């Protein structure tokens, strides 16, 4: 099942709740299976195995939000945001004086940990940010 047309705020809330839901999902599924096995069915034990676990909204939201492609895209976007933020801080610090060594180390580390993704748009964005980071580092003769 896929959930469409949700607001960005709702998506962040759901992604933030995912670790809690995954923990409770395993407990909930185990409890549902044990309850079904303990219940008396007129057709015998075969009916219990055919009934399957009970579904809930929580479980459906977890399954919809656990898309690996979405998780990878979110991780890459977070990395891109970190790179842009470091560049903005460097720019602000350069306007007020000289660049601190810590900021240069931060953007050098970002460039060293840079990874491409399969998504062509994200790959282009990340390449552009990495190029800008490398230009800033080259101004100070720093290799990334």
Buried (B, 14 or more C-beta within 10 A) or exposed (E): EEEEEEEEEEBEEBBEBBEEBEEBBEEBBEEBBEEBEEEEEEEEEEEBEEBEBEEBEBBEBBBBBBEEEEEBBBEBBEBBEBBBEBBEBBEEBBEEEEBEEEBBEBBBEBBEEBEEBEBEEBBEBBEEBBEBBBEBBEEEEBEB
